[in-house]
């Protein structure tokens, strides 16, 4: 397991955790309360695996943006999209 520091556009700190299987297991920070709110994170991730259990509708949203789903939390309705280079580009309250 490893943790990586990120910031949003306002400089707020987020911590991204990658589990032993290579999947992003958590993105901890001040997520907005507003449904469907989106924000960008800056930072670079080491290689990681694609999350399991992502609904087709969420995958389609990512593909339409030219991105991939790199974090998915169905319990808290949180999703992050990466650009394929190891960067998290957008996170949203979405499930």
Secondary structure, DSSP 8 states (H G I E B T S, - for coil): -EEEEEEETT--EEEEEE-TTSBEEEEEE---SSTT-EE-EE-B----B--SS--HHHHHHHHHTT-EEEEEETTTTEEEEE-SSSBEEEEES--
